[in-house]
Amino acid sequence: MLATERFPKSGAYDPAWVAENQMGPNALWLTEWLIEKMDLGPGMRVLDMGCGKALSSVFLAKECGVSVWANDLWIKPGENWARIRAAGLEDRVFPIHAEAHALPYAGDYFDAIVSMDSYHYYGTGDLYLSYMVKFLRVGGQIGIVVPALMKDFEGGVPEHLTRKREDGSAFWAEDCWTFHTLAWWKHLWGRSSLVELETADVLENGWRFWAQSENAFVKAGTNIFPSEAPVLEEDRGRYMGFVRMVARRTK
């Protein structure tokens, strides 16, 4: 259930490891999709923002040969360090605990900055991109993948997204207001004088991949929260999916 021709590199990783360490949509699939549009190679320094349990960081180090600063607020660095050591990447992946608005890095330090399924929680403000890119060298890339709206709502949030589940929760929670359309993200990043937008698109059948991974985690018994798959399968991509953004620092 965690194998797909669309993401062949991800399929080489132990599915039990992926399921055990998941914190949302399949981090390896999102990372593999993102790096299709990024210039990453051995010797580069990469900041992985909101890395969760460092699955994306391990993937980047192994697949691209880069050194990765695995930055997260909620997962303790010691926990990620154990996973990093188990992967044999002690010399290339470095766990960091830092809040997104108080990063401890030197200016112009990174060759690339990436973020999977977290940037929308801290990066929707008008000034955040300007703050983030100061840690990126001129010519370096910043790339994100975020859950997103495929179109804006008309007349409020659709009923199938707000319907209560057995535990009383609903798919659409207050933090889902950080979900925006591709046009919204293009406008936000496109007006910056510090970067040049290179890629802005949506993942074809993104809702299917999201639901597929949710169903796999349910099957594995590793889902922490109620599965989003039933809602995604009812939605069928009318509203829910993923946006990919890649820009290059110009000055």
Order of alpha helices (4+ residues) and beta strands (2+ residues): alpha-alpha-beta-alpha-beta-alpha-beta-beta-alpha-alpha-beta-alpha-alpha-beta-alpha-alpha-beta
